[in-house]
Amino acid sequence: MTSQPEFIRPGYQGANKLQDKFILITGGDSGIGRAVAVQLAAKGIRVKSVAPGSLRR
């Protein structure tokens, strides 16, 4: 892959259906999970991201 993935598309306008919600995303350290976490956080939605292995004792 020669180009980097696009995480935030300028000018995108959502429907605001998730305003005042708290979202938990698993696998938010890379790939689709990261893209979703970045998009939601950019919209002002409260996001908690959990990466694989982060909860191991």
N, C-alpha and C positions, 0 to 999 in steps of 0.2 A: 504494500500500500504506500503510495508516494505522497498522498495528502493526509492531513490530520483530520480526525472526525470533527464535525461541527456540533458543539455543545449548546450554544446559544444562537438562535437565528434572530438577527435584528428585525424589529418591527412586528414580531409575532404577537397577536392579541388573543388571549384565551377568553373563555366564557365566564370566568370568575365563579365557577361552581364549587371550588375548594377554598374560597375565602373563609377565614376564621376556623379552619380545620388544622389538625396536627397529623402529619403523614410520617409513617415509619417505612423506610426503604431498606430492604436487605440487599446486600451486594452493591452498595452505593459507592464503592471505591473504584470501580472501573465499568466500562461498557455501558449497557443500557441503563443500569442502576445509577451510574454517575450522571448520565445525561438527564435522566428524570429528576434526580435530586437538584441539579444545577438549575434546570428550568423552573421547578417549583419554588426554590429559594429565591430566584430572580423575580418571581411574581409576588413575593412577600409572604408565602405560605411557610409555616413552621415545619421544618424537616429534621428528622432524626435518621441518620444513616448508620447501619450496622454492617460491618465488613466481616467476611468469613474469618474465623479464628479470633475475633476481637473479644469474644465472651468466654474463651477458654480459661480455665483456672490453672 
